[in-house]
Amino acid sequence: MMAEENINYITEIESLKKDIRELEKKNKKLVDIQNTQGDLFKMIIHDLKGPVGEITANLDLLNCDKSLSELNREYLETAIMGCENLYRMILNILEISKIEEGRMILNKKSFQIDEIIKESIKKIKTIAKQNEICVTMEVKGEAESVNADQEIIERVLLNLLLNAISFSPPQSEIKIIAEPEGEKDFLKVSVADQGKGIPEEFKKKIFDKFSQEVKDGERIQHSTGLGLTFCKMAVEAHKGMIWVESKKGKGSTFSFTISTAERN
């Protein structure tokens, strides 16, 4: 009886080992497929960067033609804006991939925060005008100098502005505020809109990739895809913080902190 039980036990163990080996093979195959798909995806996104940049550059050249009618110029500016948004999405995907793989290198330098705020407002001027939205800025106290990767921080601000525009009603205001945070070791930059706001239960998910709220079977977006995910990763790479304050029906305020430059 004991011998028979031992034989059954050994048989079960061998069967279990076989099942485990099969699962390991299938898992390895799935990992290989995922890696191949990931590499292919990144390669396609990277290859798109060049052509989209060339299209944007040529559209900018056409925009210099003073003989264009007002209507044609409006069409051209819309095309340029679309290309710039696509280019920004491509950069977001590439940078998110770099951060996740630990390959992102920050080119930190000292610069004035009001410089990138003014430049960001200039870049979204056309889309803001088309949506009948007024964008204003306020730098509390002296224009602070910060120590960061200027290009990355400008893209963070642009993503926050575009997100605010996407969820703002016509004839509303978006306000950018820069002010000292804590003991002046950090500067806080906020982008406040007058949109519908974000439900309390969704705030923790707002920075997740492709985050959506599902209510009564209907999908409701509170962000524009990967833009806010990039913002979170980029700010945290600078050892800063990013968060959102919002009340449903009363707009949203996205804020992030960035280290101030050392002063002599």
Beta strands, then each sheet from edge to edge (+ up, - down):
strand 1: 108-112
strand 2: 133-139
strand 3: 145-149
strand 4: 172-181
strand 5: 186-192
strand 6: 212-215
strand 7: 218-221
strand 8: 242-246
strand 9: 252-259
sheet 1: 1+ 3-
sheet 2: 2+ 4+ 5- 9+ 8-
sheet 3: 6+ 7-
end
